Amino acid sequence: MIHLVGPYLLASALVGLGVAGVAVRRNAVLVLVGVELMLSGGLVLLVTTQAAGADRWAAGSVLPLFTITIAAAEVVVALAVVLAVFRRRGSIDLDEPSPAETTAEVAP
């Protein structure tokens, strides 16, 4: 039997860092890193809960494998979108207005 305090603290630290990364960062790639940190914290919590339970054949160890696979596909799609935005705008700064917004404000 494992002590649950350590993994719970690790999961809460990962989720907290992910939320802070999403809230503070302006760069789209770093926002994606924050989202992945939050997902990792949830996975640590899921595996910890399964390891603390009596049934060792529960879905707590299989479900993170599916989640990691889906997260990998999510990263590929998100980075493709970020790359397309970078090619179009020349920047991935989330606070910077797009060229269409700046021309619309200048035109009378």
N, C-alpha and C positions, 0 to 999 in steps of 0.2 A: 504494500500500500504506500502510495506517495503522499507527501504533504502537499496540500493544495494551495498554500499561500504563495509559494514561488511562481508556479505557472500562472496563477491569477494575477500576480503583480506584473509579470512579463506581458501577459495579454493586455492588461490595462495600460501599460507603458507604450506598447505598440499602437494601440488604438488612440491614445492621447497624442503621440507623436504624429500619427496620420492625420488626425483632426487639425492639429496645429499646422501641419504642412499644407493642408488644403486651404485653411483659413488665411494663412500669412503669405504664401508664395504667389508670385505673379507669373512665373514661368509655367507653361502648360506641362512640360515634362515633369517638373517637380510636383505639380499637383497630382499627376498620375502616380508618382512614387508615394505620395501621401495616401492615396486611395489603396494602393497595394499594401502599405503598412497596416491600414485598418483591416483589410482582408486577412492578413497574416495574424493579427491579433485575434480575430474571430476563429481562425483555424486552430491556434494554440489553445484557446478556450474549449473548443469542441473536442480536441484530442485529450485534453486534461480531464474533461468531464467523463469521457469514455473510459479512460484509464482508472478513474476513481470508482467506477461502477463495478458491480459484481459480474456482469455478463461480458466476457472478453470477446465474444463473437458479434457484438453489436456493430452498428453501422458507423460508429465513431471513428474507426480507422479507415474505412473505405470512403466515406463521404469527403474527407479532405483531399483525397486523390482526384476525385471528380472536380472539386473546387479549384485545385491547383491547375488542372487541365483547362478549365474555363477561364481562369485568371490569365493563363499564358495566351489564350486566344484573344482575350480582352486587350492585353498589352500590345499584341501585334496590330489589331485594328486601331487602337488609340494612337499608336505611334505612326501608323499610316495616315491618319487624319491630321496629326500634328505636322507631319512632313508635307502634306498637301497644303495646309494653311501657311507653313513657312515659305513654300515655293510661291504662293500667291501674294502674301503680304510682305515677306522679307523679314518677319519677326514673329516670335511665338509669345511675346509679352501679352498677357491677358488684359492689361489695363490700357494698352495702346489702341486707339481707334483704328478701324480698318480704313483703307484708302477711299472706299465708297462713302463712309461717314464723314470724312474730312472734306471731300469735294462737295457733298450736299450742303454742308454748313457754310462754305465759302460762296457758293453760287447765290445770286440774288433772287 
